[in-house]
Amino acid sequence: MQDFAAIDFETANGQRSSVCSVGVVVVRNGLITDTFYSLIKPEPDYYAWFCQEVHGLTHEDTDTAPVFPDVWRQIEPLIEGLPLVAHNSPFDEGCLKAVFQVYQMDYPDYQFLCTCRASRRHFGRRLPNHQLHTVAAACGCPMTNHHHALADAEACAKIALRLL
């Protein structure tokens, strides 16, 4: 697969709609051609301790951030016509659907592909787990900023270029 957009969301709490950051990496003809990152004011707007521990984002980071519809208006033209790729795509697809629903936006049925599933097929039991950082290292692209949405999307894109 040579043309796709890798996407990653971080959430503020246990609600899938609470996206607080997004990273997108656009790949065309097998090359990264564009990237996008934004903080997002989450909905509902509260932070769970466990989420803060994962990605380090807090209210101070997102209190003045744009709401999701404003961010998505910037992303939509970048990904038009492309399949979306995510590591553990049910999570990211679930976030996207949930936040579209919260803001009463029409969801365009994006096609999602999953690099975690691809890793399980390709590596099987040769890896201790199929977490993003483990798979990225196995594909020769170790991560330095795991759980930053853009870094995760970049790793996902590199994995997809090797495994999908």
ZADO-1210 file (C-alpha; in nm, 4 decimals, padded with zeros to 6 digits):
<atoms>
<atom x="00.0000" y="00.0000" z="00.0000" code="MET" pos="1"/>
<atom x="00.1516" y="00.3282" z="-00.1116" code="GLN" pos="2"/>
<atom x="-00.1220" y="00.5885" z="-00.0484" code="ASP" pos="3"/>
<atom x="-00.2864" y="00.6315" z="00.2925" code="PHE" pos="4"/>
<atom x="-00.3066" y="00.8531" z="00.5988" code="ALA" pos="5"/>
<atom x="-00.1871" y="00.7252" z="00.9358" code="ALA" pos="6"/>
<atom x="-00.3806" y="00.8727" z="01.2268" code="ILE" pos="7"/>
<atom x="-00.3470" y="00.8643" z="01.6035" code="ASP" pos="8"/>
<atom x="-00.5619" y="01.0111" z="01.8802" code="PHE" pos="9"/>
<atom x="-00.4861" y="01.0654" z="02.2462" code="GLU" pos="10"/>
<atom x="-00.7818" y="01.0937" z="02.4843" code="THR" pos="11"/>
<atom x="-00.8308" y="01.2938" z="02.8030" code="ALA" pos="12"/>
<atom x="-01.0387" y="01.0321" z="02.9825" code="ASN" pos="13"/>
<atom x="-01.2146" y="00.6998" z="02.9325" code="GLY" pos="14"/>
<atom x="-01.4665" y="00.8455" z="02.6879" code="GLN" pos="15"/>
<atom x="-01.3683" y="00.7829" z="02.3272" code="ARG" pos="16"/>
<atom x="-01.5016" y="01.1265" z="02.2338" code="SER" pos="17"/>
<atom x="-01.2502" y="01.2975" z="02.4632" code="SER" pos="18"/>
<atom x="-00.9802" y="01.3347" z="02.1985" code="VAL" pos="19"/>
<atom x="-00.7249" y="01.5867" z="02.3213" code="CYS" pos="20"/>
<atom x="-00.4660" y="01.5552" z="02.0449" code="SER" pos="21"/>
<atom x="-00.4407" y="01.4162" z="01.6947" code="VAL" pos="22"/>
<atom x="-00.1515" y="01.3317" z="01.4664" code="GLY" pos="23"/>
<atom x="-00.1868" y="01.2609" z="01.0952" code="VAL" pos="24"/>
<atom x="00.0811" y="01.1477" z="00.8513" code="VAL" pos="25"/>
<atom x="-00.0071" y="01.1463" z="00.4811" code="VAL" pos="26"/>
<atom x="00.1735" y="00.8955" z="00.2592" code="VAL" pos="27"/>
<atom x="00.1587" y="00.9181" z="-00.1192" code="ARG" pos="28"/>
<atom x="00.3539" y="00.6954" z="-00.3570" code="ASN" pos="29"/>
<atom x="00.5228" y="00.5382" z="-00.0548" code="GLY" pos="30"/>
<atom x="00.6618" y="00.8675" z="00.0782" code="LEU" pos="31"/>
<atom x="00.5530" y="01.0862" z="00.3674" code="ILE" pos="32"/>
<atom x="00.4227" y="01.4002" z="00.1985" code="THR" pos="33"/>
<atom x="00.2483" y="01.5826" z="00.4814" code="ASP" pos="34"/>
<atom x="00.2047" y="01.5797" z="00.8577" code="THR" pos="35"/>
<atom x="-00.0453" y="01.7453" z="01.0885" code="PHE" pos="36"/>
<atom x="-00.0634" y="01.7764" z="01.4662" code="TYR" pos="37"/>
<atom x="-00.3047" y="01.9613" z="01.6898" code="SER" pos="38"/>
<atom x="-00.4159" y="01.9754" z="02.0463" code="LEU" pos="39"/>
<atom x="-00.7956" y="01.9583" z="02.0856" code="ILE" pos="40"/>
<atom x="-01.0247" y="02.0770" z="02.3626" code="LYS" pos="41"/>
<atom x="-01.1686" y="01.7419" z="02.4783" code="PRO" pos="42"/>
<atom x="-01.5373" y="01.6579" z="02.5103" code="GLU" pos="43"/>
<atom x="-01.6148" y="01.5804" z="02.7862" code="PRO" pos="44"/>
<atom x="-01.3583" y="01.8259" z="02.9136" code="ASP" pos="45"/>
<atom x="-01.1897" y="01.6544" z="03.2067" code="TYR" pos="46"/>
<atom x="-00.8675" y="01.4586" z="03.2423" code="TYR" pos="47"/>
<atom x="-00.8392" y="01.1181" z="03.4017" code="ALA" pos="48"/>
<atom x="-00.5190" y="01.0562" z="03.5931" code="TRP" pos="49"/>
<atom x="-00.4343" y="00.7416" z="03.3969" code="PHE" pos="50"/>
<atom x="-00.4610" y="00.9247" z="03.0642" code="CYS" pos="51"/>
<atom x="-00.2389" y="01.2065" z="03.1869" code="GLN" pos="52"/>
<atom x="00.0163" y="00.9474" z="03.2949" code="GLU" pos="53"/>
<atom x="00.0177" y="00.7988" z="02.9441" code="VAL" pos="54"/>
<atom x="00.0544" y="01.1105" z="02.7296" code="HIS" pos="55"/>
<atom x="00.1332" y="01.3904" z="02.9744" code="GLY" pos="56"/>
<atom x="-00.1353" y="01.6299" z="02.8498" code="LEU" pos="57"/>
<atom x="-00.3408" y="01.8345" z="03.0975" code="THR" pos="58"/>
<atom x="-00.6040" y="02.1079" z="03.1065" code="HIS" pos="59"/>
<atom x="-00.3269" y="02.3654" z="03.0806" code="GLU" pos="60"/>
<atom x="-00.2389" y="02.2212" z="02.7396" code="ASP" pos="61"/>
<atom x="-00.5890" y="02.2169" z="02.5942" code="THR" pos="62"/>
<atom x="-00.7937" y="02.4888" z="02.7685" code="ASP" pos="63"/>
<atom x="-00.7405" y="02.7247" z="02.4754" code="THR" pos="64"/>
<atom x="-00.7135" y="02.4547" z="02.2062" code="ALA" pos="65"/>
<atom x="-00.9648" y="02.4447" z="01.9202" code="PRO" pos="66"/>
<atom x="-01.2667" y="02.2134" z="01.9376" code="VAL" pos="67"/>
<atom x="-01.2726" y="01.9012" z="01.7228" code="PHE" pos="68"/>
<atom x="-01.4837" y="02.0336" z="01.4306" code="PRO" pos="69"/>
<atom x="-01.2358" y="02.3193" z="01.3783" code="ASP" pos="70"/>
<atom x="-00.9417" y="02.0774" z="01.3782" code="VAL" pos="71"/>
<atom x="-01.1174" y="01.8282" z="01.1501" code="TRP" pos="72"/>
<atom x="-01.1813" y="02.0992" z="00.8886" code="ARG" pos="73"/>
<atom x="-00.8021" y="02.1205" z="00.8552" code="GLN" pos="74"/>
<atom x="-00.7504" y="01.7435" z="00.8410" code="ILE" pos="75"/>
<atom x="-01.0314" y="01.6544" z="00.6026" code="GLU" pos="76"/>
<atom x="-00.8708" y="01.7914" z="00.2829" code="PRO" pos="77"/>
<atom x="-00.5392" y="01.6228" z="00.3692" code="LEU" pos="78"/>
<atom x="-00.6931" y="01.2752" z="00.3905" code="ILE" pos="79"/>
<atom x="-00.9584" y="01.3005" z="00.1203" code="GLU" pos="80"/>
<atom x="-00.9837" y="00.9760" z="-00.0748" code="GLY" pos="81"/>
<atom x="-00.7244" y="00.7954" z="00.1384" code="LEU" pos="82"/>
<atom x="-00.7712" y="00.4924" z="00.3613" code="PRO" pos="83"/>
<atom x="-00.6848" y="00.5591" z="00.7246" code="LEU" pos="84"/>
<atom x="-00.4298" y="00.3457" z="00.9054" code="VAL" pos="85"/>
<atom x="-00.3945" y="00.3209" z="01.2818" code="ALA" pos="86"/>
<atom x="-00.2197" y="00.0939" z="01.5276" code="HIS" pos="87"/>
<atom x="-00.5082" y="-00.0763" z="01.7084" code="ASN" pos="88"/>
<atom x="-00.7506" y="00.0829" z="01.4643" code="SER" pos="89"/>
<atom x="-01.0669" y="-00.0080" z="01.6609" code="PRO" pos="90"/>
<atom x="-00.9574" y="00.2469" z="01.9234" code="PHE" pos="91"/>
<atom x="-00.8840" y="00.5318" z="01.6810" code="ASP" pos="92"/>
<atom x="-01.1845" y="00.4563" z="01.4624" code="GLU" pos="93"/>
<atom x="-01.3998" y="00.4449" z="01.7758" code="GLY" pos="94"/>
<atom x="-01.2638" y="00.7833" z="01.8844" code="CYS" pos="95"/>
<atom x="-01.3363" y="00.9337" z="01.5448" code="LEU" pos="96"/>
<atom x="-01.6908" y="00.7990" z="01.5336" code="LYS" pos="97"/>
<atom x="-01.7603" y="00.9068" z="01.8928" code="ALA" pos="98"/>
<atom x="-01.6387" y="01.2619" z="01.8481" code="VAL" pos="99"/>
<atom x="-01.8275" y="01.2952" z="01.5181" code="PHE" pos="100"/>
<atom x="-02.1405" y="01.1872" z="01.7077" code="GLN" pos="101"/>
<atom x="-02.0834" y="01.4297" z="01.9971" code="VAL" pos="102"/>
<atom x="-02.0592" y="01.7203" z="01.7547" code="TYR" pos="103"/>
<atom x="-02.3459" y="01.5870" z="01.5385" code="GLN" pos="104"/>
<atom x="-02.1237" y="01.5674" z="01.2313" code="MET" pos="105"/>
<atom x="-02.2002" y="01.3309" z="00.9435" code="ASP" pos="106"/>
<atom x="-01.9481" y="01.0459" z="00.9550" code="TYR" pos="107"/>
<atom x="-01.8242" y="00.9602" z="00.6040" code="PRO" pos="108"/>
<atom x="-01.7444" y="00.5893" z="00.6704" code="ASP" pos="109"/>
<atom x="-01.3691" y="00.6127" z="00.6487" code="TYR" pos="110"/>
<atom x="-01.1916" y="00.2894" z="00.5617" code="GLN" pos="111"/>
<atom x="-00.9574" y="00.1885" z="00.8467" code="PHE" pos="112"/>
<atom x="-00.6683" y="-00.0565" z="00.8302" code="LEU" pos="113"/>
<atom x="-00.4833" y="-00.1816" z="01.1369" code="CYS" pos="114"/>
<atom x="-00.1060" y="-00.2146" z="01.1726" code="THR" pos="115"/>
<atom x="-00.1499" y="-00.4087" z="01.4981" code="CYS" pos="116"/>
<atom x="-00.3435" y="-00.6788" z="01.3156" code="ARG" pos="117"/>
<atom x="-00.0851" y="-00.6693" z="01.0358" code="ALA" pos="118"/>
<atom x="00.1891" y="-00.7145" z="01.2944" code="SER" pos="119"/>
<atom x="00.0165" y="-01.0194" z="01.4431" code="ARG" pos="120"/>
<atom x="-00.0096" y="-01.1748" z="01.0962" code="ARG" pos="121"/>
<atom x="00.3478" y="-01.0885" z="00.9983" code="HIS" pos="122"/>
<atom x="00.5421" y="-01.1439" z="01.3212" code="PHE" pos="123"/>
<atom x="00.3151" y="-01.3863" z="01.5061" code="GLY" pos="124"/>
<atom x="00.4818" y="-01.5025" z="01.8272" code="ARG" pos="125"/>
<atom x="00.8251" y="-01.3733" z="01.7302" code="ARG" pos="126"/>
<atom x="00.7512" y="-01.0510" z="01.9221" code="LEU" pos="127"/>
<atom x="00.6825" y="-01.0358" z="02.2986" code="PRO" pos="128"/>
<atom x="00.3790" y="-00.8155" z="02.2228" code="ASN" pos="129"/>
<atom x="00.2362" y="-00.6122" z="01.9375" code="HIS" pos="130"/>
<atom x="00.2365" y="-00.2709" z="02.1028" code="GLN" pos="131"/>
<atom x="00.3263" y="00.0199" z="01.8780" code="LEU" pos="132"/>
<atom x="00.6754" y="00.0778" z="02.0150" code="HIS" pos="133"/>
<atom x="00.7584" y="-00.2940" z="01.9964" code="THR" pos="134"/>
<atom x="00.6399" y="-00.3282" z="01.6365" code="VAL" pos="135"/>
<atom x="00.8106" y="-00.0047" z="01.5322" code="ALA" pos="136"/>
<atom x="01.1425" y="-00.1316" z="01.6689" code="ALA" pos="137"/>
<atom x="01.0940" y="-00.4666" z="01.4920" code="ALA" pos="138"/>
<atom x="01.0377" y="-00.2746" z="01.1667" code="CYS" pos="139"/>
<atom x="01.3601" y="-00.0804" z="01.2139" code="GLY" pos="140"/>
<atom x="01.2095" y="00.2496" z="01.3265" code="CYS" pos="141"/>
<atom x="01.2404" y="00.2761" z="01.7066" code="PRO" pos="142"/>
<atom x="01.0304" y="00.5461" z="01.8702" code="MET" pos="143"/>
<atom x="01.1595" y="00.8292" z="02.0852" code="THR" pos="144"/>
<atom x="00.8348" y="01.0056" z="02.1823" code="ASN" pos="145"/>
<atom x="00.5743" y="00.7318" z="02.2301" code="HIS" pos="146"/>
<atom x="00.2192" y="00.8554" z="02.3079" code="HIS" pos="147"/>
<atom x="00.2689" y="01.1859" z="02.1300" code="HIS" pos="148"/>
<atom x="-00.0014" y="01.1651" z="01.8617" code="ALA" pos="149"/>
<atom x="00.2227" y="01.2756" z="01.5744" code="LEU" pos="150"/>
<atom x="00.5116" y="01.0481" z="01.6767" code="ALA" pos="151"/>
<atom x="00.2686" y="00.7562" z="01.7022" code="ASP" pos="152"/>
<atom x="00.1164" y="00.8371" z="01.3609" code="ALA" pos="153"/>
<atom x="00.4658" y="00.8559" z="01.2076" code="GLU" pos="154"/>
<atom x="00.5583" y="00.5169" z="01.3538" code="ALA" pos="155"/>
<atom x="00.2301" y="00.3737" z="01.2298" code="CYS" pos="156"/>
<atom x="00.2966" y="00.5074" z="00.8789" code="ALA" pos="157"/>
<atom x="00.6427" y="00.3489" z="00.8717" code="LYS" pos="158"/>
<atom x="00.5022" y="00.0164" z="00.9949" code="ILE" pos="159"/>
<atom x="00.2247" y="00.0300" z="00.7334" code="ALA" pos="160"/>
<atom x="00.4773" y="00.0874" z="00.4548" code="LEU" pos="161"/>
<atom x="00.6538" y="-00.2329" z="00.5612" code="ARG" pos="162"/>
<atom x="00.3614" y="-00.4570" z="00.6543" code="LEU" pos="163"/>
<atom x="00.0545" y="-00.3529" z="00.4556" code="LEU" pos="164"/>
</atoms>
